[in-house]
């Protein structure tokens, strides 16, 4: 009493939220599949690329990928303006110039530019006539699409507050063309590191000492940091920008120290005293680097109480570095690395410290306890750098334990640690000796000494079958040639990228098992980082060539997902794209028209490799022919001498209908399938199931595979049949609806139903038009497009009334009431459902009438008419609590009955109990 009003069954807040999430997830998946195929199509030559894009745009995936806006959540208005630039309603041209000059803050200018149609030529001309003030200039220069010449113009005359706003290009400040649709609004677009052009850098460098930290980091690009170090008059400000960086700026921080080291080596050479002085003073110097070097001989009060900074020392030549570190005791060495491992815990310390340890090793510095302790702390966060600190093995028990534990996943580290031990004598029984090893390094030693070249795989497999070998031994064996799949499957919880790092055979097995679940779930359970890490690990080590990776990786979506994620600056991107382009170009040429259309439907449920996906299949000739016929309707005309309905095209479509009808009847025996359509002289005699020429399928899976193959051609069949076999085009939505619902491809019903409606209207088939409208309304409801579903259901209901079909009218009336209920239009829903009850009785559909009473109870309860709602729920229970009537609605009878009982108990419960 006094609590929140319970939501109606199937239309409440919980069910609505779940439905929204499911539809949004489906849209995400469809957009991902379509995005991968668009990436692959972009690899083709221009003529073939245009055909591929046209075919992809015509698939059901393009419909499913449309953004979903739940009506009841008030999201009909997009969260971001996704319209093309030329359709925007914001100011443009002179209006934009005037509006910019009147903005009061840079944020207001940002919002104005986000909503406007920006013409940079007009803005540049206006600035040349009358320079923009500081505030609009700050808004303009922060845009990532601001042209370089205009950026330079905005910096002249020099205004530091305008220049500092260039750093905003690193943030989520995107131009109109880069906006994402509303259903992805919660995900921030990926903004890659923005490198400034040489034209802009030339203007900024003379003023580098006055720029803010974010812009200083932009200037410290790898390969260009030395000119920044030379130009600054305040080295301490530049160092502050470096010290407060995070992992995202690690390459730029490293570039700064490389530039400083190059300057110091050019000037100091191997002067040990000078290097020591610079290491004490550099991080506290408030002038330029040149001033520091010119005054090294001058005494600086208090400088000797500060120890040298390790970040400066490791830039010294090896002989100087070795001598200076040798003179430092452990306490002084600890103080030298304060900026790495001190209390402030700079977030970049781990990465820089590992680099420093590697440079100490190259310089020949002897292992010491502080170095081992640093390595252990750094590797706790960066285990990928183990090989860089393996030279410290034996210096700290903690570090040794970490190295031994992680060496099982790193063959290079295993071999390096094994080399630090004395080689044992060959074992009499290598298999028995291996079974005793629970340390990957010791197992590596046994294998290297007993069988360095020939691994005894038969004996190992026999021993493993009798009793599983220890996990560290399996990892060592994984790096050996001929590693069998049975041992790979025995590795518990092995990550594919770890397995791929072991060797060629282990990499092949890892590629073949990138997705552990069904391929339809690959985008939910296989992240791009997982596929990328595995394939990148193989390509970086050169374990397998690109063509072998493409031939082995499964499912086929994995290499597409990886290739789509490669950045333009990646040096291996061109080679990968070329290998993929060769496969797709050859396959598209052999297939002919319709290749991308079929590929879009085949990819989401395909389990094999990419070459297997692109290999010719029995149905390809049919798809190619249908696509040619759909593109050339003139070729569909019958020959004058042939009897009506006997052309090869008619036979093709008849066989297609026959096979699909047979498979659907097996999968869904209670489905309300339409009758055989077509002229009387081409109809076949129905069998006991009421379907013409039922084919025999050994099991459900065989029928489902047939529908998966034939279902790829649905839009093509609809386009061809609409001309030469209109009855099939009209029946197609109802015929394939059970299959598409099972596969989660509801969006494909919308274009099929619209095509059926147009065909039925053209041939004046009123019943077919009513069926098509009803199928369209039902598909729109399942997609959550409720407002669009209302007129479709209303048109269908009118048509069914006109032709006197009580069955169709009853079902459509129920659908209309359900859509209105989901839109929370409760009075209209109650009226429609009240009128639906006599229709159900007239048609003799008791289960459907029970569902109508259930929905009516929901509507009445929301209208506050609880007594009438309770009566409706009682009637629903009475009608649903039976054995069914064969109306095709029995699949949800138990669920609807439970819901009616639950709602009735809720309404009639004693509130005092």
Residue, then its C-alpha position, 0 to 999 in steps of 0.5 A: x500500500x502506497x508503493x510504486x504501481x507494478x508495471x504490466x507483464x511484458x511492458x513494465x520497467x524491468x522488461x522494458x529495460x531488458x528489451x532496450x538492452x537486448x535491442x541496443x546490443x543487437x544494434x551494436x552487434x549488427x553495426x560491428x559486423x557491418x563495420x568489419x565488412x565495410x573495412x574489407x570492402x574498402x580494400x578493393x579497387x574502386x569499381x569493385x568497392x562501389x558494388x560492395x558498398x551498395x550490396x552491404x547497404x541493401x542487407x538486413x544488417x544495415x537495418x539492424x545497425x540503425x540506432x534504437x531510441x526507446x520511446x518511453x525513455x524520452x530518447x527520441x531526440x538524438x543525444x548528439x546531432x548526427x546529421x550531415x554537415x549540410x543538413x545542420x540548422x546552426x549558423x553558417x557563413x556570415x551568420x557564424x562569423x557574427x555569432x563567434x565575435x559575440x561569444x563571451x566564453x570559449x565554452x560558448x564558442x565550442x558549443x556554437x561551432x559544434x552546432x554550426x556548418x563550419x566553412x573554414x575558408x569563410x572564417x579565414x577570410x573574415x579573420x584576415x579582414x578583421x582578426x578575431x578576438x581572443x575568445x573566439x580564437x580560442x574556440x576555433x583553434x581547439x578544433x581538430x579540423x582547423x586547417x594548419x594555415x588558419x591555425x598559424x593565422x590565429x597565432x599571429x599576433x602572438x597570444x599565449x592564451x590562444x596557443x595553449x588552447x591547441x592542447x584541447x585537440x587531445x580531448x573529446x572535441x570532435x568535428x561534425x563528421x566524427x560524431x557518433x550516433x545516439x545509441x553509442x553516446x555513452x562511449x567516448x570516441x577514440x581520440x588518437x595522439x595529435x601531432x602538430x605540424x611543422x608549420x605550427x611548431x615553428x610558430x610555437x617554439x620561440x614561445x615554448x617557455x610560456x606554454x602550459x604543460x599539456x601543449x608542452x607534451x604535444x611538442x615533445x613528439x618522438x624525433x622532434x623533442x631535441x629542438x624543444x629542449x634547445x629552444x626552452x629558456x626554462x628547463x624546469x617548466x619542461x621537466x615539470x610537464x614530463x614529471x606529471x605525465x601518465x602512461x599515455x605520454x610515456x613515449x613523449x617523456x622518453x623522447x624528452x630524456x633521449x633529447x637531453x641525453x643527446x645534448x649532454x653527450x655532445x657537450x660533456x663527452x666522457x668527462x665523469x666530473x661534468x656528468x656528476x655535476x649535471x646529474x646533481x643540478x639539472x632537475x633543479x636548474x631554472x634556466x636553459x640547458x645551454x646556461x647550465x652547461x656553460x656554468x658547470x664550473x661555477x660553484x652552486x651553494x648547496x648543490x653537493x648535498x643533493x645526490x645525482x639523478x639516475x634519469x640523467x646518469x643513464x644518459x652518460x656513455x657506458x664507461x662513465x655510467x659504470x664508474x659513477x654507479x660503482x662509486x655510489x653505495x646502496x643508500x646513494x643509489x636509492x636516492x638517485x632513483x627517487x623520481x622512479x621509486x620514491x614516495x610520489x610514485x610517478x605513474x610513468x615510473x615503472x616503464x621508465x625504470x625498466x628502461x633504465x635497468x636495461x641501459x644499466x645492463x648494456x653499460x655493464x653495471x654489476x648486479x646489486x640488491x637495490x637494482x633487483x628490488x627496483x626490478x621486482x617492484x616495476x615488474x609487478x606492474x609491467x610483466x611484459x618487460x621481464x627479459x630486460x631485467x633477467x640479468x639481475x637473476x640471483x640478486x633478490x629472492x623476491x625477484x627470482x621467484x617472480x622471474x621463475x613463476x613468469x618464465x613459464x609463459x616467456x620462452x626467451x626468459x626461460x632460456x635466459x634463466x636456464x643459461x644462468x644454471x649449470x647444464x645437467x647431464x642427460x637424463x636416463x629417462x627424460x619423460x620421468x625426469x620431466x614429470x618431477x619438474x614443477x619449475x619451467x626453468x628446470x624443465x627447460x634444462x632437462x629438455x635442453x640436455x636430454x633431447x635438444x633437437x628431437x622431442x619424444x612426442x609419442x612417449x610424452x603423449x603416452x605418459x600424459x594420457x596415463x597421468x597429466x604432465x605438470x603445467x610448467x612442463x606443458x608450457x616448455x613443450x609448447x615452444x618445441x616444434x610439433x607441439x600436439x593439439x592434445x597437449x595444448x588443450x591440457x593447458x588450464x585457462x591458457x590465454x591465446x596470446x600466451x600460447x601464441x608466444x611459445x612457437x609456430x605450432x602453439x601459435x596455430x593452435x591459439x589462432x584456431x581457438x580464439x573464440x571459445x563460444x559460438x560464433x554468433x557471440x563472438x563480438x560479445x565475448x571476444x574483445x578486439x584487444x584479445x584478438x589483437x594481442x594474439x595476432x600482434x604477438x605472432x606477427x611481431x615475433x615473425x612466428x607465422x607469416x600473414x597468409x598463414x595467420x589468415x588461413x588459420x585464425x577462426x572464426x573468420x571475424x577475428x582477422x577482420x576485427x584485427x585488421x579494422x583496428x590497425x591504426x594508420x601509423x602502424x608499420x605492419x598495416x599495409x602488409x596485412x591489408x594487402x594480404x586481406x585484399x588479395x583474398x577478398x578480391x579473388x573471392x569476389x571475382x569468382x563469386x560475381x554479383x551478390x558476394x557481399x550480400x551473402x557474406x553479410x549474412x554468412x559471417x555472423x554465424x560462421x565458425x571457420x577460417x576466412x579462406x573457408x568463408x570465402x570459398x565457393x559454396x553450392x548456393x553461390x551460383x543461385x545467389x549470383x544468378x538471383x542478384x543479376x536477375x534483380x539488377x536486370x528485371x528485363x531478363x525476367x520476362x518469360x519467352x513467348x513460346x513457354x507455358x506460363x510459369x515454366x521458365x527456369x526462373x520459376x523453377x528456381x524460385x519454386x525449389x527455393x520455396x520448397x526447401x525453405x518451407x520444408x526446413x521451417x516446418x521441421x523446426x517449427x511444426x506449430x508455425x502458422x505457415x502460409x499456403x503454397x503460392x503461385x499459379x495453379x499449374x505450378x503448385x505441387x500437391x501438398x503432403x501430409x504436412x501441408x507443404x509441397x514436396x517436403x524434403x527429408x532432413x536427418x535432424x533439426x541441425x541439418x534443417x537449420x543449416x539449410x535455412x542459414x544457407x538459403x536465408x542469405x538470399x532472402x532479399x534477392x528472392x523477394x526482389x525477383x519473386x515480386x516480378x515473376x512470382x508475386x505470391x512467393x514475395x507476398x508469403x515470404x515474410x510469414x514463411x521465414x519469420x519463425x526462422x529469423x526470430x530464432x536467429x535474432x534477425x528480426x530487422x530483416x523482416x522489415x524490408x521483406x514485409x515492405x516489399x511484400x506489401x508493395x507487391x500485393x498492392x500492385x497485383x491487387x491481392x488484398x489478403x496478401x497486403x493484409x498479411x504483409x501489413x500484419x507482418x510489418x507491424x509485428x516486426x516493428x514491435x519486436x524491434x521496439x519501433x512502437x510508434x511505427x508499428x501502430x499505423x501498420x497494425x491499423x492498416x492490417x486490421x482494416x484490410x482483414x475486416x474488409x476481406x472478412x478474415x476473423x483469424x487475421x483480424x483477431x491476431x492483428x487486433x491483439x498486436x495493435x493492443x500490445x503496441x499501444x500498451x507498450x506506448x503507455x496509451x492505456x485508454x486506446x489499448x483497452x478499447x482495442x483489446x475489448x473489441x478484439x475479444x469477440x473476434x477471437x471467439x468468432x475465429x475460435x482461438x481460445x489461447x489468443x483470447x486468453x492472451x487478449x484478456x491478459x493484456x486487457x488486464x494490464x491496461x485496465x490496471x494502469x487505468x485504475x479499474x482494478x475490479x475489471x482488471x481482476x475479472x480480465x485476469x480470471x478470464x485469462x487464467x480460465x482460457x489459458x489453463x488448458x491443452x491449447x487449440x492448435x492456433x500456433x500460440x501454444x509456445x508462450x501459453x505457460x508463461x502467459x498463464x503464470x503471468x495472469x495468475x501472478x497479477x491476479x494474486x497481486x490484485x486480490x491479495x489481502x493487504x493486511x496480511 
